[in-house]
Structures are given as C-alpha cells and as structure tokens.
Amino acid sequence: MAAKKVEKVEAVKKNGFPKPTEKDYAVIIKPIITEKAMALMQNSNKVTVKVAPNANKAEVKFAFERIFQVKVEKVQIANVRAKATTRGTRYKGYIQGFKKAVVTVADGEAIDLFKE
C-alpha cells in the first residue's frame, strides 16, 4: 500500500505538474488565433486564450500549468465587450462578448497549440 503512494508522488515530481482535471478544461475554453496573438506568441512568449466568465487569475494560472505542463510567470485578464454588427444592410445584431487571458510563459519553455 505504501509503495503505490510513493510511486504517485514521484510521478508528480518528475513531471513537475499534477494531471489536469475537468475543472481545468472548463476554465480554459480555447486559444484565440489572431495576428496580434500570434505576434505576441512569437515575440514575447505570451499565449492568448478564451476563459470562463467567472475565472480569476489564480484559476487560469493553475489550469494553464496543468494542461500545457509549462511554468506560468504572469496572467492578464480582460473582458472583451460585445460589438454591434449588421448582416448586409438590413439585419442588426451583436457579436457576443467574452473574457480572455494573456498568459506569459517562462523563458526557455514553449507551447505548441497546433498539435496534429
């Protein structure tokens, strides 16, 4: 019984991060792929992701570390407002707002968002 517990602790220490949970996947919804986000990723080692509306910086940091297995230095969160739009000249509507996070990854570590 004690041998199994020791093996689990060693597995976490080797990798450095615990396994992701369902809550982690609920906090980080999807990456945001724009020209500005790609420039930040290449030049500043920052990743932009869409997060849950009720997520805070600590939750985003821990979820990101568990899912991508990298060390996070800083998290910045912003609420993106909804925008008015038209379809053609006749139909008016709104593009839904969301919450996004810009996560700064530690130097020497990289993330591949486009795994095959």
C-alpha positions as CSV (number, residue, x, y, z in Angstrom):
1,M,0.0,0.0,0.0
2,A,2.8,2.5,0.9
3,A,4.7,1.6,-2.3
4,K,1.9,2.8,-4.5
5,K,1.7,6.2,-2.7
6,V,5.4,6.7,-3.1
7,E,5.2,6.0,-6.9
8,K,2.4,8.6,-7.4
9,V,4.4,11.3,-5.6
10,E,7.5,10.6,-7.7
11,A,5.4,10.8,-10.9
12,V,4.3,14.3,-10.0
13,K,7.8,15.4,-9.0
14,K,9.4,14.2,-12.3
15,N,6.8,16.0,-14.5
16,G,6.5,18.9,-12.1
17,F,2.8,19.4,-12.5
18,P,-0.2,17.4,-11.5
19,K,-2.6,15.9,-14.0
20,P,-5.3,18.3,-15.4
21,T,-8.9,17.9,-14.0
22,E,-12.2,18.6,-15.7
23,K,-12.4,22.0,-14.0
24,D,-9.1,23.0,-15.7
25,Y,-10.6,22.2,-19.1
26,A,-13.7,24.2,-18.1
27,V,-11.6,27.3,-17.1
28,I,-9.6,27.4,-20.4
29,I,-12.0,27.2,-23.3
30,K,-9.9,27.7,-26.4
31,P,-7.0,29.6,-27.8
32,I,-7.6,32.9,-29.6
33,I,-5.9,32.9,-33.1
34,T,-5.4,36.4,-34.4
35,E,-2.5,38.2,-36.0
36,K,-1.8,40.1,-32.8
37,A,-2.0,37.0,-30.7
38,M,0.4,35.1,-33.0
39,A,2.9,38.1,-32.8
40,L,2.7,38.0,-29.0
41,M,3.4,34.3,-29.1
42,Q,6.4,34.5,-31.3
43,N,8.0,37.7,-29.9
44,S,7.0,37.8,-26.2
45,N,6.3,34.1,-25.3
46,K,2.7,35.0,-24.5
47,V,-0.4,32.9,-25.3
48,T,-3.9,34.3,-25.6
49,V,-6.8,32.1,-24.6
50,K,-10.6,32.4,-24.1
51,V,-11.5,31.7,-20.5
52,A,-14.7,31.1,-18.5
53,P,-16.6,34.2,-17.5
54,N,-16.2,33.5,-13.8
55,A,-12.4,32.6,-13.9
56,N,-9.8,34.6,-12.0
57,K,-6.1,34.9,-12.5
58,A,-5.1,32.1,-10.0
59,E,-7.5,29.6,-11.6
60,V,-6.3,30.5,-15.1
61,K,-2.6,30.1,-14.0
62,F,-3.1,26.7,-12.3
63,A,-5.3,25.4,-15.1
64,F,-2.8,26.5,-17.8
65,E,0.1,24.9,-16.0
66,R,-1.7,21.6,-15.6
67,I,-3.0,21.4,-19.1
68,F,0.2,22.6,-21.0
69,Q,2.8,21.4,-18.5
70,V,4.7,24.8,-18.5
71,K,5.6,27.3,-15.9
72,V,3.5,30.5,-16.0
73,E,5.0,33.8,-14.9
74,K,2.1,36.2,-15.4
75,V,-1.6,36.3,-16.2
76,Q,-3.5,39.3,-17.5
77,I,-7.3,39.1,-17.9
78,A,-9.6,41.4,-19.9
79,N,-13.3,41.4,-20.7
80,V,-13.9,41.9,-24.4
81,R,-17.2,43.8,-24.9
82,A,-19.9,42.7,-27.3
83,K,-20.0,44.6,-30.6
84,A,-22.9,45.7,-32.7
85,T,-22.9,44.3,-36.3
86,T,-25.0,44.1,-39.4
87,R,-25.5,41.3,-41.8
88,G,-25.8,43.0,-45.2
89,T,-27.7,46.3,-44.8
90,R,-30.8,45.0,-43.2
91,Y,-30.2,42.7,-40.2
92,K,-28.7,44.1,-37.0
93,G,-27.3,42.0,-34.2
94,Y,-24.4,41.6,-31.8
95,I,-21.2,39.7,-31.6
96,Q,-21.1,38.1,-28.2
97,G,-18.6,39.4,-25.6
98,F,-16.2,37.1,-23.8
99,K,-13.3,37.0,-21.2
100,K,-9.8,36.5,-22.4
101,A,-6.5,35.9,-20.7
102,V,-2.9,36.7,-21.9
103,V,-0.6,34.2,-20.2
104,T,3.1,34.8,-20.1
105,V,5.1,31.6,-20.2
106,A,8.5,31.3,-18.5
107,D,11.7,31.7,-20.6
108,G,13.0,28.5,-22.1
109,E,9.6,26.9,-22.3
110,A,7.3,26.7,-25.4
111,I,3.8,25.7,-26.3
112,D,2.6,24.0,-29.5
113,L,-1.0,24.9,-29.9
114,F,-1.3,23.3,-33.3
115,K,-0.5,19.6,-32.5
116,E,-1.6,17.1,-35.1
